[in-house]
């Protein structure tokens, strides 16, 4: 069964803002992923550092004898 009223010009006007909103949401999502990628690249491991270590290890407490 086909739609009873197929006024394409009116449908274009009605769908314009929702489509713009969806496009903006996609752009924000892609932008966040790009920022996340560059942040991870910037905070990468130094040569010789074990993988997965993001903060320096705490030194054990000094013992007094």
mmCIF file as Biopython writes it, N, C-alpha, C and O atoms, coordinates in Angstrom:
data_model
#
loop_
_atom_site.group_PDB
_atom_site.id
_atom_site.type_symbol
_atom_site.label_atom_id
_atom_site.label_alt_id
_atom_site.label_comp_id
_atom_site.label_asym_id
_atom_site.label_entity_id
_atom_site.label_seq_id
_atom_site.pdbx_PDB_ins_code
_atom_site.Cartn_x
_atom_site.Cartn_y
_atom_site.Cartn_z
_atom_site.occupancy
_atom_site.B_iso_or_equiv
_atom_site.auth_seq_id
_atom_site.auth_asym_id
_atom_site.pdbx_PDB_model_num
ATOM 1   N N  . UNK A ? 1  ? 0.841  -1.171 0.000  1.0 0.0 1  A 1 
ATOM 2   C CA . UNK A ? 1  ? 0.000  0.000  0.000  1.0 0.0 1  A 1 
ATOM 3   C C  . UNK A ? 1  ? 0.894  1.244  0.000  1.0 0.0 1  A 1 
ATOM 4   O O  . UNK A ? 1  ? 1.877  1.298  0.740  1.0 0.0 1  A 1 
ATOM 5   N N  . UNK A ? 2  ? 0.571  2.212  -0.797 1.0 0.0 2  A 1 
ATOM 6   C CA . UNK A ? 2  ? 1.374  3.427  -0.883 1.0 0.0 2  A 1 
ATOM 7   C C  . UNK A ? 2  ? 0.839  4.486  0.078  1.0 0.0 2  A 1 
ATOM 8   O O  . UNK A ? 2  ? -0.283 4.396  0.575  1.0 0.0 2  A 1 
ATOM 9   N N  . UNK A ? 3  ? 1.673  5.482  0.319  1.0 0.0 3  A 1 
ATOM 10  C CA . UNK A ? 3  ? 1.279  6.569  1.216  1.0 0.0 3  A 1 
ATOM 11  C C  . UNK A ? 3  ? 0.178  7.405  0.564  1.0 0.0 3  A 1 
ATOM 12  O O  . UNK A ? 3  ? 0.219  7.635  -0.644 1.0 0.0 3  A 1 
ATOM 13  N N  . UNK A ? 4  ? -0.794 7.859  1.335  1.0 0.0 4  A 1 
ATOM 14  C CA . UNK A ? 4  ? -1.902 8.606  0.752  1.0 0.0 4  A 1 
ATOM 15  C C  . UNK A ? 4  ? -1.499 10.009 0.287  1.0 0.0 4  A 1 
ATOM 16  O O  . UNK A ? 4  ? -2.087 10.534 -0.659 1.0 0.0 4  A 1 
ATOM 17  N N  . UNK A ? 5  ? -0.505 10.620 0.939  1.0 0.0 5  A 1 
ATOM 18  C CA . UNK A ? 5  ? -0.123 11.983 0.578  1.0 0.0 5  A 1 
ATOM 19  C C  . UNK A ? 5  ? 1.396  12.031 0.436  1.0 0.0 5  A 1 
ATOM 20  O O  . UNK A ? 5  ? 2.123  11.913 1.422  1.0 0.0 5  A 1 
ATOM 21  N N  . UNK A ? 6  ? 1.864  12.205 -0.786 1.0 0.0 6  A 1 
ATOM 22  C CA . UNK A ? 6  ? 3.301  12.229 -1.022 1.0 0.0 6  A 1 
ATOM 23  C C  . UNK A ? 6  ? 3.727  13.590 -1.550 1.0 0.0 6  A 1 
ATOM 24  O O  . UNK A ? 6  ? 4.126  13.721 -2.708 1.0 0.0 6  A 1 
ATOM 25  N N  . UNK A ? 7  ? 3.641  14.590 -0.702 1.0 0.0 7  A 1 
ATOM 26  C CA . UNK A ? 7  ? 4.080  15.932 -1.046 1.0 0.0 7  A 1 
ATOM 27  C C  . UNK A ? 7  ? 5.553  16.028 -0.663 1.0 0.0 7  A 1 
ATOM 28  O O  . UNK A ? 7  ? 5.876  16.286 0.497  1.0 0.0 7  A 1 
ATOM 29  N N  . UNK A ? 8  ? 6.451  15.824 -1.629 1.0 0.0 8  A 1 
ATOM 30  C CA . UNK A ? 8  ? 7.879  15.751 -1.346 1.0 0.0 8  A 1 
ATOM 31  C C  . UNK A ? 8  ? 8.450  17.068 -0.848 1.0 0.0 8  A 1 
ATOM 32  O O  . UNK A ? 8  ? 9.346  17.066 -0.004 1.0 0.0 8  A 1 
ATOM 33  N N  . UNK A ? 9  ? 7.960  18.177 -1.343 1.0 0.0 9  A 1 
ATOM 34  C CA . UNK A ? 9  ? 8.483  19.478 -0.899 1.0 0.0 9  A 1 
ATOM 35  C C  . UNK A ? 9  ? 8.167  19.699 0.584  1.0 0.0 9  A 1 
ATOM 36  O O  . UNK A ? 9  ? 9.020  20.182 1.329  1.0 0.0 9  A 1 
ATOM 37  N N  . UNK A ? 10 ? 6.985  19.362 1.008  1.0 0.0 10 A 1 
ATOM 38  C CA . UNK A ? 10 ? 6.622  19.529 2.417  1.0 0.0 10 A 1 
ATOM 39  C C  . UNK A ? 10 ? 7.433  18.574 3.284  1.0 0.0 10 A 1 
ATOM 40  O O  . UNK A ? 10 ? 7.867  18.941 4.376  1.0 0.0 10 A 1 
ATOM 41  N N  . UNK A ? 11 ? 7.639  17.347 2.802  1.0 0.0 11 A 1 
ATOM 42  C CA . UNK A ? 11 ? 8.426  16.376 3.563  1.0 0.0 11 A 1 
ATOM 43  C C  . UNK A ? 11 ? 9.882  16.818 3.690  1.0 0.0 11 A 1 
ATOM 44  O O  . UNK A ? 11 ? 10.508 16.596 4.726  1.0 0.0 11 A 1 
ATOM 45  N N  . UNK A ? 12 ? 10.429 17.445 2.640  1.0 0.0 12 A 1 
ATOM 46  C CA . UNK A ? 12 ? 11.802 17.966 2.721  1.0 0.0 12 A 1 
ATOM 47  C C  . UNK A ? 12 ? 11.906 19.023 3.816  1.0 0.0 12 A 1 
ATOM 48  O O  . UNK A ? 12 ? 12.863 19.026 4.590  1.0 0.0 12 A 1 
ATOM 49  N N  . UNK A ? 13 ? 10.925 19.915 3.882  1.0 0.0 13 A 1 
ATOM 50  C CA . UNK A ? 13 ? 10.931 20.963 4.900  1.0 0.0 13 A 1 
ATOM 51  C C  . UNK A ? 13 ? 10.797 20.375 6.305  1.0 0.0 13 A 1 
ATOM 52  O O  . UNK A ? 13 ? 11.451 20.842 7.237  1.0 0.0 13 A 1 
ATOM 53  N N  . UNK A ? 14 ? 9.960  19.363 6.459  1.0 0.0 14 A 1 
ATOM 54  C CA . UNK A ? 14 ? 9.744  18.770 7.773  1.0 0.0 14 A 1 
ATOM 55  C C  . UNK A ? 14 ? 10.936 17.957 8.259  1.0 0.0 14 A 1 
ATOM 56  O O  . UNK A ? 14 ? 11.134 17.839 9.468  1.0 0.0 14 A 1 
ATOM 57  N N  . UNK A ? 15 ? 11.725 17.403 7.373  1.0 0.0 15 A 1 
ATOM 58  C CA . UNK A ? 15 ? 12.842 16.542 7.757  1.0 0.0 15 A 1 
ATOM 59  C C  . UNK A ? 15 ? 14.182 17.274 7.803  1.0 0.0 15 A 1 
ATOM 60  O O  . UNK A ? 15 ? 15.189 16.682 8.192  1.0 0.0 15 A 1 
ATOM 61  N N  . UNK A ? 16 ? 14.213 18.533 7.420  1.0 0.0 16 A 1 
ATOM 62  C CA . UNK A ? 16 ? 15.471 19.266 7.352  1.0 0.0 16 A 1 
ATOM 63  C C  . UNK A ? 16 ? 16.157 19.350 8.708  1.0 0.0 16 A 1 
ATOM 64  O O  . UNK A ? 16 ? 17.330 18.989 8.808  1.0 0.0 16 A 1 
ATOM 65  N N  . UNK A ? 17 ? 15.479 19.810 9.756  1.0 0.0 17 A 1 
ATOM 66  C CA . UNK A ? 17 ? 16.114 20.019 11.059 1.0 0.0 17 A 1 
ATOM 67  C C  . UNK A ? 17 ? 16.490 18.709 11.755 1.0 0.0 17 A 1 
ATOM 68  O O  . UNK A ? 17 ? 17.565 18.632 12.351 1.0 0.0 17 A 1 
ATOM 69  N N  . UNK A ? 18 ? 15.646 17.683 11.701 1.0 0.0 18 A 1 
ATOM 70  C CA . UNK A ? 18 ? 16.098 16.415 12.278 1.0 0.0 18 A 1 
ATOM 71  C C  . UNK A ? 18 ? 17.346 15.864 11.585 1.0 0.0 18 A 1 
ATOM 72  O O  . UNK A ? 18 ? 18.221 15.315 12.253 1.0 0.0 18 A 1 
ATOM 73  N N  . UNK A ? 19 ? 17.444 16.001 10.260 1.0 0.0 19 A 1 
ATOM 74  C CA . UNK A ? 19 ? 18.622 15.527 9.548  1.0 0.0 19 A 1 
ATOM 75  C C  . UNK A ? 19 ? 19.862 16.351 9.906  1.0 0.0 19 A 1 
ATOM 76  O O  . UNK A ? 19 ? 20.958 15.802 10.026 1.0 0.0 19 A 1 
ATOM 77  N N  . UNK A ? 20 ? 19.692 17.655 10.075 1.0 0.0 20 A 1 
ATOM 78  C CA . UNK A ? 20 ? 20.809 18.504 10.490 1.0 0.0 20 A 1 
ATOM 79  C C  . UNK A ? 20 ? 21.258 18.102 11.894 1.0 0.0 20 A 1 
ATOM 80  O O  . UNK A ? 20 ? 22.458 18.034 12.161 1.0 0.0 20 A 1 
ATOM 81  N N  . UNK A ? 21 ? 20.315 17.838 12.788 1.0 0.0 21 A 1 
ATOM 82  C CA . UNK A ? 21 ? 20.651 17.412 14.141 1.0 0.0 21 A 1 
ATOM 83  C C  . UNK A ? 21 ? 21.407 16.095 14.156 1.0 0.0 21 A 1 
ATOM 84  O O  . UNK A ? 21 ? 22.374 15.945 14.903 1.0 0.0 21 A 1 
ATOM 85  N N  . UNK A ? 22 ? 20.976 15.137 13.339 1.0 0.0 22 A 1 
ATOM 86  C CA . UNK A ? 22 ? 21.676 13.848 13.265 1.0 0.0 22 A 1 
ATOM 87  C C  . UNK A ? 22 ? 23.082 14.020 12.700 1.0 0.0 22 A 1 
ATOM 88  O O  . UNK A ? 22 ? 24.022 13.374 13.162 1.0 0.0 22 A 1 
ATOM 89  N N  . UNK A ? 23 ? 23.226 14.884 11.707 1.0 0.0 23 A 1 
ATOM 90  C CA . UNK A ? 23 ? 24.553 15.129 11.132 1.0 0.0 23 A 1 
ATOM 91  C C  . UNK A ? 23 ? 25.478 15.774 12.164 1.0 0.0 23 A 1 
ATOM 92  O O  . UNK A ? 23 ? 26.656 15.425 12.241 1.0 0.0 23 A 1 
ATOM 93  N N  . UNK A ? 24 ? 24.957 16.706 12.953 1.0 0.0 24 A 1 
ATOM 94  C CA . UNK A ? 24 ? 25.766 17.332 13.998 1.0 0.0 24 A 1 
ATOM 95  C C  . UNK A ? 24 ? 26.166 16.315 15.062 1.0 0.0 24 A 1 
ATOM 96  O O  . UNK A ? 24 ? 27.292 16.352 15.560 1.0 0.0 24 A 1 
ATOM 97  N N  . UNK A ? 25 ? 25.256 15.408 15.416 1.0 0.0 25 A 1 
ATOM 98  C CA . UNK A ? 25 ? 25.578 14.378 16.401 1.0 0.0 25 A 1 
ATOM 99  C C  . UNK A ? 25 ? 26.688 13.468 15.886 1.0 0.0 25 A 1 
ATOM 100 O O  . UNK A ? 25 ? 27.578 13.083 16.644 1.0 0.0 25 A 1 
ATOM 101 N N  . UNK A ? 26 ? 26.640 13.126 14.611 1.0 0.0 26 A 1 
ATOM 102 C CA . UNK A ? 26 ? 27.693 12.292 14.019 1.0 0.0 26 A 1 
ATOM 103 C C  . UNK A ? 26 ? 29.018 13.047 14.021 1.0 0.0 26 A 1 
ATOM 104 O O  . UNK A ? 26 ? 30.055 12.466 14.341 1.0 0.0 26 A 1 
ATOM 105 N N  . UNK A ? 27 ? 29.000 14.325 13.671 1.0 0.0 27 A 1 
ATOM 106 C CA . UNK A ? 27 ? 30.230 15.122 13.657 1.0 0.0 27 A 1 
ATOM 107 C C  . UNK A ? 27 ? 30.830 15.244 15.058 1.0 0.0 27 A 1 
ATOM 108 O O  . UNK A ? 27 ? 32.047 15.156 15.218 1.0 0.0 27 A 1 
ATOM 109 N N  . UNK A ? 28 ? 29.994 15.444 16.065 1.0 0.0 28 A 1 
ATOM 110 C CA . UNK A ? 28 ? 30.497 15.521 17.437 1.0 0.0 28 A 1 
ATOM 111 C C  . UNK A ? 28 ? 31.115 14.183 17.848 1.0 0.0 28 A 1 
ATOM 112 O O  . UNK A ? 28 ? 32.177 14.155 18.469 1.0 0.0 28 A 1 
ATOM 113 N N  . UNK A ? 29 ? 30.456 13.082 17.505 1.0 0.0 29 A 1 
ATOM 114 C CA . UNK A ? 29 ? 30.990 11.757 17.831 1.0 0.0 29 A 1 
ATOM 115 C C  . UNK A ? 29 ? 32.322 11.491 17.159 1.0 0.0 29 A 1 
ATOM 116 O O  . UNK A ? 29 ? 33.254 10.998 17.794 1.0 0.0 29 A 1 
ATOM 117 N N  . UNK A ? 30 ? 32.418 11.812 15.886 1.0 0.0 30 A 1 
ATOM 118 C CA . UNK A ? 30 ? 33.682 11.619 15.158 1.0 0.0 30 A 1 
ATOM 119 C C  . UNK A ? 30 ? 34.757 12.538 15.735 1.0 0.0 30 A 1 
ATOM 120 O O  . UNK A ? 30 ? 35.914 12.135 15.863 1.0 0.0 30 A 1 
ATOM 121 N N  . UNK A ? 31 ? 34.385 13.756 16.080 1.0 0.0 31 A 1 
ATOM 122 C CA . UNK A ? 31 ? 35.349 14.682 16.678 1.0 0.0 31 A 1 
ATOM 123 C C  . UNK A ? 31 ? 35.877 14.163 18.012 1.0 0.0 31 A 1 
ATOM 124 O O  . UNK A ? 31 ? 37.071 14.277 18.286 1.0 0.0 31 A 1 
ATOM 125 N N  . UNK A ? 32 ? 35.004 13.595 18.846 1.0 0.0 32 A 1 
ATOM 126 C CA . UNK A ? 32 ? 35.445 13.030 20.119 1.0 0.0 32 A 1 
ATOM 127 C C  . UNK A ? 32 ? 36.385 11.851 19.915 1.0 0.0 32 A 1 
ATOM 128 O O  . UNK A ? 32 ? 37.362 11.701 20.650 1.0 0.0 32 A 1 
ATOM 129 N N  . UNK A ? 33 ? 36.102 11.023 18.935 1.0 0.0 33 A 1 
ATOM 130 C CA . UNK A ? 33 ? 36.977 9.881  18.653 1.0 0.0 33 A 1 
ATOM 131 C C  . UNK A ? 33 ? 38.344 10.364 18.175 1.0 0.0 33 A 1 
ATOM 132 O O  . UNK A ? 33 ? 39.368 9.801  18.563 1.0 0.0 33 A 1 
ATOM 133 N N  . UNK A ? 34 ? 38.370 11.398 17.338 1.0 0.0 34 A 1 
ATOM 134 C CA . UNK A ? 34 ? 39.643 11.941 16.848 1.0 0.0 34 A 1 
ATOM 135 C C  . UNK A ? 34 ? 40.441 12.542 18.010 1.0 0.0 34 A 1 
ATOM 136 O O  . UNK A ? 34 ? 41.647 12.315 18.107 1.0 0.0 34 A 1 
ATOM 137 N N  . UNK A ? 35 ? 39.787 13.299 18.885 1.0 0.0 35 A 1 
ATOM 138 C CA . UNK A ? 35 ? 40.470 13.882 20.038 1.0 0.0 35 A 1 
ATOM 139 C C  . UNK A ? 35 ? 41.002 12.769 20.937 1.0 0.0 35 A 1 
ATOM 140 O O  . UNK A ? 35 ? 42.131 12.852 21.420 1.0 0.0 35 A 1 
ATOM 141 N N  . UNK A ? 36 ? 40.207 11.739 21.163 1.0 0.0 36 A 1 
ATOM 142 C CA . UNK A ? 36 ? 40.622 10.603 21.990 1.0 0.0 36 A 1 
ATOM 143 C C  . UNK A ? 36 ? 41.846 9.919  21.383 1.0 0.0 36 A 1 
ATOM 144 O O  . UNK A ? 36 ? 42.779 9.567  22.105 1.0 0.0 36 A 1 
ATOM 145 N N  . UNK A ? 37 ? 41.851 9.731  20.071 1.0 0.0 37 A 1 
ATOM 146 C CA . UNK A ? 37 ? 42.982 9.103  19.387 1.0 0.0 37 A 1 
ATOM 147 C C  . UNK A ? 37 ? 44.260 9.929  19.568 1.0 0.0 37 A 1 
ATOM 148 O O  . UNK A ? 37 ? 45.317 9.377  19.875 1.0 0.0 37 A 1 
ATOM 149 N N  . UNK A ? 38 ? 44.168 11.244 19.379 1.0 0.0 38 A 1 
ATOM 150 C CA . UNK A ? 38 ? 45.348 12.078 19.530 1.0 0.0 38 A 1 
ATOM 151 C C  . UNK A ? 38 ? 45.815 12.138 20.982 1.0 0.0 38 A 1 
ATOM 152 O O  . UNK A ? 38 ? 47.016 12.212 21.242 1.0 0.0 38 A 1 
ATOM 153 N N  . UNK A ? 39 ? 44.887 12.105 21.918 1.0 0.0 39 A 1 
ATOM 154 C CA . UNK A ? 39 ? 45.266 12.093 23.333 1.0 0.0 39 A 1 
ATOM 155 C C  . UNK A ? 39 ? 46.015 10.804 23.668 1.0 0.0 39 A 1 
ATOM 156 O O  . UNK A ? 39 ? 47.025 10.837 24.372 1.0 0.0 39 A 1 
ATOM 157 N N  . UNK A ? 40 ? 45.524 9.676  23.167 1.0 0.0 40 A 1 
ATOM 158 C CA . UNK A ? 40 ? 46.215 8.407  23.400 1.0 0.0 40 A 1 
ATOM 159 C C  . UNK A ? 40 ? 47.580 8.398  22.718 1.0 0.0 40 A 1 
ATOM 160 O O  . UNK A ? 40 ? 48.538 7.855  23.269 1.0 0.0 40 A 1 
ATOM 161 N N  . UNK A ? 41 ? 47.683 8.976  21.552 1.0 0.0 41 A 1 
ATOM 162 C CA . UNK A ? 41 ? 48.959 9.043  20.856 1.0 0.0 41 A 1 
ATOM 163 C C  . UNK A ? 41 ? 49.949 9.920  21.615 1.0 0.0 41 A 1 
ATOM 164 O O  . UNK A ? 41 ? 51.138 9.605  21.683 1.0 0.0 41 A 1 
ATOM 165 N N  . UNK A ? 42 ? 49.466 11.003 22.178 1.0 0.0 42 A 1 
ATOM 166 C CA . UNK A ? 42 ? 50.331 11.921 22.913 1.0 0.0 42 A 1 
ATOM 167 C C  . UNK A ? 42 ? 50.832 11.291 24.208 1.0 0.0 42 A 1 
ATOM 168 O O  . UNK A ? 42 ? 51.980 11.499 24.600 1.0 0.0 42 A 1 
ATOM 169 N N  . UNK A ? 43 ? 49.961 10.513 24.880 1.0 0.0 43 A 1 
ATOM 170 C CA . UNK A ? 43 ? 50.315 9.895  26.149 1.0 0.0 43 A 1 
ATOM 171 C C  . UNK A ? 43 ? 50.873 8.488  25.970 1.0 0.0 43 A 1 
ATOM 172 O O  . UNK A ? 43 ? 50.815 7.686  26.902 1.0 0.0 43 A 1 
ATOM 173 N N  . UNK A ? 44 ? 51.400 8.177  24.821 1.0 0.0 44 A 1 
ATOM 174 C CA . UNK A ? 44 ? 51.878 6.822  24.533 1.0 0.0 44 A 1 
ATOM 175 C C  . UNK A ? 44 ? 53.050 6.404  25.400 1.0 0.0 44 A 1 
ATOM 176 O O  . UNK A ? 44 ? 53.605 7.214  26.143 1.0 0.0 44 A 1 
ATOM 177 N N  . UNK A ? 45 ? 53.420 5.147  25.304 1.0 0.0 45 A 1 
ATOM 178 C CA . UNK A ? 45 ? 54.524 4.601  26.084 1.0 0.0 45 A 1 
ATOM 179 C C  . UNK A ? 45 ? 55.854 5.129  25.573 1.0 0.0 45 A 1 
ATOM 180 O O  . UNK A ? 45 ? 56.029 5.368  24.378 1.0 0.0 45 A 1 
ATOM 181 N N  . UNK A ? 46 ? 56.778 5.305  26.490 1.0 0.0 46 A 1 
ATOM 182 C CA . UNK A ? 46 ? 58.145 5.636  26.130 1.0 0.0 46 A 1 
ATOM 183 C C  . UNK A ? 46 ? 58.867 4.336  25.787 1.0 0.0 46 A 1 
ATOM 184 O O  . UNK A ? 46 ? 58.471 3.277  26.275 1.0 0.0 46 A 1 
ATOM 185 N N  . UNK A ? 47 ? 59.903 4.383  24.971 1.0 0.0 47 A 1 
ATOM 186 C CA . UNK A ? 47 ? 60.646 3.159  24.674 1.0 0.0 47 A 1 
ATOM 187 C C  . UNK A ? 47 ? 61.184 2.530  25.960 1.0 0.0 47 A 1 
ATOM 188 O O  . UNK A ? 47 ? 61.761 3.220  26.801 1.0 0.0 47 A 1 
ATOM 189 N N  . UNK A ? 48 ? 60.993 1.229  26.106 1.0 0.0 48 A 1 
ATOM 190 C CA . UNK A ? 48 ? 61.456 0.518  27.268 1.0 0.0 48 A 1 
ATOM 191 C C  . UNK A ? 48 ? 60.456 0.487  28.412 1.0 0.0 48 A 1 
ATOM 192 O O  . UNK A ? 48 ? 60.666 -0.232 29.390 1.0 0.0 48 A 1 
ATOM 193 N N  . UNK A ? 49 ? 59.390 1.240  28.316 1.0 0.0 49 A 1 
ATOM 194 C CA . UNK A ? 49 ? 58.363 1.255  29.358 1.0 0.0 49 A 1 
ATOM 195 C C  . UNK A ? 49 ? 57.379 0.121  29.082 1.0 0.0 49 A 1 
ATOM 196 O O  . UNK A ? 49 ? 56.980 -0.069 27.933 1.0 0.0 49 A 1 
ATOM 197 N N  . UNK A ? 50 ? 56.981 -0.632 30.093 1.0 0.0 50 A 1 
ATOM 198 C CA . UNK A ? 50 ? 56.040 -1.719 29.838 1.0 0.0 50 A 1 
ATOM 199 C C  . UNK A ? 50 ? 54.680 -1.182 29.380 1.0 0.0 50 A 1 
ATOM 200 O O  . UNK A ? 50 ? 54.264 -0.094 29.777 1.0 0.0 50 A 1 
ATOM 201 N N  . UNK A ? 51 ? 54.011 -1.947 28.556 1.0 0.0 51 A 1 
ATOM 202 C CA . UNK A ? 51 ? 52.709 -1.527 28.026 1.0 0.0 51 A 1 
ATOM 203 C C  . UNK A ? 51 ? 51.683 -1.468 29.145 1.0 0.0 51 A 1 
ATOM 204 O O  . UNK A ? 51 ? 51.723 -2.277 30.073 1.0 0.0 51 A 1 
ATOM 205 N N  . UNK A ? 52 ? 50.772 -0.521 29.062 1.0 0.0 52 A 1 
ATOM 206 C CA . UNK A ? 52 ? 49.684 -0.413 30.012 1.0 0.0 52 A 1 
ATOM 207 C C  . UNK A ? 52 ? 50.004 0.426  31.233 1.0 0.0 52 A 1 
ATOM 208 O O  . UNK A ? 52 ? 49.111 0.671  32.044 1.0 0.0 52 A 1 
ATOM 209 N N  . UNK A ? 53 ? 51.232 0.873  31.399 1.0 0.0 53 A 1 
ATOM 210 C CA . UNK A ? 53 ? 51.588 1.699  32.551 1.0 0.0 53 A 1 
ATOM 211 C C  . UNK A ? 53 ? 51.349 3.151  32.162 1.0 0.0 53 A 1 
ATOM 212 O O  . UNK A ? 53 ? 51.970 3.664  31.231 1.0 0.0 53 A 1 
ATOM 213 N N  . UNK A ? 54 ? 50.445 3.807  32.879 1.0 0.0 54 A 1 
ATOM 214 C CA . UNK A ? 54 ? 50.143 5.193  32.545 1.0 0.0 54 A 1 
ATOM 215 C C  . UNK A ? 54 ? 50.674 6.165  33.583 1.0 0.0 54 A 1 
ATOM 216 O O  . UNK A ? 54 ? 50.814 7.354  33.297 1.0 0.0 54 A 1 
ATOM 217 N N  . UNK A ? 55 ? 50.974 5.681  34.791 1.0 0.0 55 A 1 
ATOM 218 C CA . UNK A ? 55 ? 51.487 6.549  35.848 1.0 0.0 55 A 1 
ATOM 219 C C  . UNK A ? 55 ? 52.745 5.914  36.427 1.0 0.0 55 A 1 
ATOM 220 O O  . UNK A ? 55 ? 52.865 4.689  36.440 1.0 0.0 55 A 1 
ATOM 221 N N  . UNK A ? 56 ? 53.671 6.716  36.900 1.0 0.0 56 A 1 
ATOM 222 C CA . UNK A ? 56 ? 54.862 6.143  37.505 1.0 0.0 56 A 1 
ATOM 223 C C  . UNK A ? 56 ? 54.503 5.312  38.738 1.0 0.0 56 A 1 
ATOM 224 O O  . UNK A ? 56 ? 53.574 5.638  39.476 1.0 0.0 56 A 1 
ATOM 225 N N  . UNK A ? 57 ? 55.242 4.260  38.936 1.0 0.0 57 A 1 
ATOM 226 C CA . UNK A ? 57 ? 55.002 3.392  40.078 1.0 0.0 57 A 1 
ATOM 227 C C  . UNK A ? 57 ? 55.458 4.097  41.354 1.0 0.0 57 A 1 
ATOM 228 O O  . UNK A ? 57 ? 56.469 4.799  41.363 1.0 0.0 57 A 1 
ATOM 229 N N  . UNK A ? 58 ? 54.702 3.900  42.418 1.0 0.0 58 A 1 
ATOM 230 C CA . UNK A ? 58 ? 55.072 4.490  43.704 1.0 0.0 58 A 1 
ATOM 231 C C  . UNK A ? 58 ? 56.274 3.733  44.262 1.0 0.0 58 A 1 
ATOM 232 O O  . UNK A ? 58 ? 56.357 2.509  44.161 1.0 0.0 58 A 1 
ATOM 233 N N  . UNK A ? 59 ? 57.188 4.474  44.846 1.0 0.0 59 A 1 
ATOM 234 C CA . UNK A ? 59 ? 58.365 3.841  45.432 1.0 0.0 59 A 1 
ATOM 235 C C  . UNK A ? 59 ? 57.975 3.218  46.769 1.0 0.0 59 A 1 
ATOM 236 O O  . UNK A ? 59 ? 57.122 3.759  47.472 1.0 0.0 59 A 1 
ATOM 237 N N  . UNK A ? 60 ? 58.588 2.082  47.131 1.0 0.0 60 A 1 
ATOM 238 C CA . UNK A ? 60 ? 58.270 1.488  48.430 1.0 0.0 60 A 1 
ATOM 239 C C  . UNK A ? 60 ? 58.765 2.396  49.558 1.0 0.0 60 A 1 
ATOM 240 O O  . UNK A ? 60 ? 59.729 3.140  49.379 1.0 0.0 60 A 1 
ATOM 241 N N  . UNK A ? 61 ? 58.113 2.337  50.705 1.0 0.0 61 A 1 
ATOM 242 C CA . UNK A ? 61 ? 58.529 3.221  51.798 1.0 0.0 61 A 1 
ATOM 243 C C  . UNK A ? 61 ? 59.947 2.874  52.271 1.0 0.0 61 A 1 
ATOM 244 O O  . UNK A ? 61 ? 60.354 1.713  52.269 1.0 0.0 61 A 1 
ATOM 245 N N  . UNK A ? 62 ? 60.661 3.883  52.664 1.0 0.0 62 A 1 
ATOM 246 C CA . UNK A ? 62 ? 62.042 3.679  53.128 1.0 0.0 62 A 1 
ATOM 247 C C  . UNK A ? 62 ? 62.011 3.013  54.499 1.0 0.0 62 A 1 
ATOM 248 O O  . UNK A ? 62 ? 61.194 3.358  55.352 1.0 0.0 62 A 1 
ATOM 249 N N  . UNK A ? 63 ? 62.888 2.083  54.693 1.0 0.0 63 A 1 
ATOM 250 C CA . UNK A ? 63 ? 62.968 1.384  55.984 1.0 0.0 63 A 1 
ATOM 251 C C  . UNK A ? 63 ? 64.108 1.991  56.798 1.0 0.0 63 A 1 
ATOM 252 O O  . UNK A ? 63 ? 65.181 2.272  56.264 1.0 0.0 63 A 1 
ATOM 253 N N  . UNK A ? 64 ? 63.875 2.184  58.056 1.0 0.0 64 A 1 
ATOM 254 C CA . UNK A ? 64 ? 64.921 2.711  58.944 1.0 0.0 64 A 1 
ATOM 255 C C  . UNK A ? 64 ? 65.418 1.593  59.848 1.0 0.0 64 A 1 
ATOM 256 O O  . UNK A ? 64 ? 64.628 0.875  60.460 1.0 0.0 64 A 1 
ATOM 257 N N  . UNK A ? 65 ? 66.694 1.458  59.921 1.0 0.0 65 A 1 
ATOM 258 C CA . UNK A ? 65 ? 67.244 0.403  60.785 1.0 0.0 65 A 1 
ATOM 259 C C  . UNK A ? 65 ? 68.255 0.968  61.732 1.0 0.0 65 A 1 
ATOM 260 O O  . UNK A ? 65 ? 68.827 0.233  62.537 1.0 0.0 65 A 1 
#
